[in-house]
């Protein structure tokens, strides 16, 4: 199966349809009057559909098992056609499109099985996805496309040429995936005044996003957090909580990180862990959703 461990849980919804066409009007009358020999067609087919949704990963080998929070089955009758609508919801890392389509298919197939003794002209048509919500594509048009970023690696050893930077490069990879323009990338030692001077210089240059990696731990030379805190106009606890919560699900050491986030005039400032995994996972936790903040800076509503 595809690796989805880097994704975050969101509310995912999908609605699919299947259309059952009967061969004669009498079949519709029998369904409505509940006189079909095999029983209540709508009730039994709904039960089959619910089971079909739950069993989807048992049948399709590449489909992830996931918690099904809601399944709704609806029927609409138009002349000789019965439209089956299957809506599925979950709070998980991947969508439920396949589950919804499978549920609609199973409902239609069960109706076919129950009705075939009284109608030889039954056909199943137009099994398809009608709508899906909650995935990354739902938010791709809500971000500005002209955001610039500076990435600053805070490390005595890397700035001295003793180690290679990997964390900063992982951050840049994620920024590029989110269509953020990299205006500056540099490596500096763990020095408070140098860190502060970088923030002020980048803000004056009009850079939107200033990301530091390193110096958020608990060693004596980890001073990034202390350097940035006095400069920030407003802290953004939700970003900090999201980073640590995401990391804690992957390593128990995330609770030791002192990552911070806040605004400095018109710029967003982030301080992320200096380890490669810590930096990558922090970016996975908050991107691209964090970019919505730049529309908020311009006066956009939170729900836009």
Buried (B, 14 or more C-beta within 10 A) or exposed (E): EEEEEEEBBBEBBBBBBBBBBBBBEEBBEBBEEEEBEEEEBBEBBBBBBBEBBBBBBEEEEEBBEBEBBEBBBBBEEEEBBBBBBBBBBBEBBBBBBBBBBBBBBBBBBBBBBBBEEBBEEBEBEEBEBBEBBBBEEEBEEEBBEEBBBBBBBBBBEBBEEEEEBBBBBBBBEBBEEBBBBBBBBEBBBBBBEBBBEBBBEBBEEEBBBBBBBBBBBEEEBBBBBEBBEEBBEEBBEEBBEBBBEBBEBBBEBBEEBBBBBBBBEEBBBBBBBBBBBBBBBBBBBBBBBBBBBBBEBEEBEEEE
